[in-house]
Amino acid sequence: MHFMRDAVRYPLFDEHQFEQEREVVIGELDRHESNPFGFLSSEMNNRLFYKYRVAKILVVTKRRFATATTEKMRLIQGRYYVPNNSAIIVTGDITAPAAFSMVEELFGDWPPPSVDPF
């Protein structure tokens, strides 16, 4: 829970790590484009979810990802990683009162955004 709080609310966005990860993601996009099943899967999703594209289909192009910066990531994080766009799901050997207490302790002071992202 501490890790998730820190990752969502206080991401580091280290420039060096971000550059390395960008190269990894571009490689994944290259592999997806070169795989015939990748095209088939994309086309199937386009046809099945044509009414609700933004809810199901993630449109990421290499060009768009290549221009990503830590500054842009902070903008996205500040705009969409907000309480009214989040869900906390707790599983494991814990009681409901203990889970609610932990969530309140770690996330209770998370302020809502000044502008609704939707």
KEPARO-752925 format. One line per 4 residues: number of its first residue (from 1); their letters; for each residue y, z, x of C-alpha. Coordinates in steps of 0.1 Angstrom, whole numbers, m for minus. Layout:
<pabas>
NUM = a = Y,Z,X; ...;
</pabas>
This chain:
<pabas>
1 = mhfm = 0,0,0; 24,7,29; 16,m27,44; 22,m45,11;
5 = rdav = 55,m27,6; 67,m35,41; 55,m71,39; 72,m78,5;
9 = rypl = 104,m57,9; 110,m58,47; 95,m89,62; 103,m94,99;
13 = fdeh = 104,m132,100; 101,m132,138; 114,m166,150; 86,m172,176;
17 = qfeq = 58,m163,151; 75,m184,124; 74,m214,147; 38,m209,155;
21 = erev = 29,m205,118; 48,m236,109; 27,m257,133; m5,m241,117;
25 = vige = 6,m250,82; 16,m286,92; m19,m289,107; m34,m277,74;
29 = ldrh = m13,m302,55; m24,m330,78; m61,m321,72; m55,m320,35;
33 = esnp = m39,m354,35; m68,m369,56; m95,m355,33; m104,m377,3;
37 = fgfl = m113,m346,m17; m77,m333,m11; m63,m364,m28; m88,m362,m56;
41 = ssem = m80,m325,m62; m43,m331,m62; m46,m360,m86; m69,m340,m109;
45 = nnrl = m44,m311,m110; m15,m336,m116; m33,m349,m147; m47,m316,m160;
49 = fyky = m15,m296,m156; 11,m324,m161; 30,m302,m187; 32,m272,m164;
53 = rvak = 35,m286,m129; 55,m258,m114; 31,m232,m127; 0,m247,m112;
57 = ilvv = 9,m273,m86; 25,m263,m53; 44,m293,m39; 47,m290,m2;
61 = tkrr = 55,m319,20; 53,m319,58; 89,m329,59; 100,m300,37;
65 = fata = 80,m275,56; 91,m289,90; 127,m280,80; 118,m244,70;
69 = ttek = 137,m217,88; 136,m179,88; 170,m180,71; 155,m201,42;
73 = mrli = 125,m177,41; 149,m148,37; 167,m166,9; 134,m172,m9;
77 = qgry = 123,m136,m3; 155,m122,m17; 155,m144,m47; 118,m143,m58;
81 = yvpn = 102,m113,m42; 117,m89,m67; 103,m63,m90; 106,m83,m122;
85 = nsai = 85,m111,m105; 59,m88,m90; 27,m71,m100; 9,m42,m82;
89 = ivtg = m28,m41,m87; m46,m10,m74; m84,m10,m70; m109,13,m53;
93 = dita = m118,49,m53; m85,63,m67; m75,79,m100; m49,64,m123;
97 = paaf = m25,93,m118; m28,91,m80; m23,53,m81; 8,56,m103;
101 = smve = 22,83,m80; 17,62,m49; 32,31,m65; 62,52,m76;
105 = elfg = 66,67,m41; 64,34,m23; 81,10,m48; 101,33,m71;
109 = dwpp = 134,27,m53; 130,m11,m53; 162,m23,m70; 161,m52,m95;
113 = psvd = 179,m83,m85; 216,m87,m95; 206,m122,m109; 174,m130,m127;
117 = pf = 156,m156,m106; 145,m174,m137;
</pabas>
